[in-house]
Amino acid sequence: MLKPKQKKCIEMLICGQYTQAQIAKELKISEQTICNWKKNEEFAAELTEDMRICIQNLAPKAIRTMEKLLNSDSDNVR
C-alpha cells in the first residue's frame, strides 16, 4: 500500500503543473526519492493506472473540441 506522500506525488505528477523538483520540495523529500519510487512496481502501476483514468476522462472533451475546430468556418482555425 502506498504512503500518503507517494499518493500525493502521483497526484502532482499527473496534474502536470509541477516539476519533479517542485514536487520534491513540496513533499519535503529528495528528487532521488521520487526516482526511486518510480522504479517501485506498486508506485509505477498506480501512476500508470491514474494516468490512464485521467486521459480516459479527458478524451471526450478533447474530441469534442477537435470536432468544433475542424468544423469551423475559418480556414485559419481548421
Secondary structure as GFF3:
##gff-version 3
##sequence-region A 1 78
A	DSSP	alpha_helix	4	15	.	.	.	ID=ss1
A	DSSP	alpha_helix	20	27	.	.	.	ID=ss2
A	DSSP	alpha_helix	31	39	.	.	.	ID=ss3
A	DSSP	alpha_helix	41	70	.	.	.	ID=ss4
###
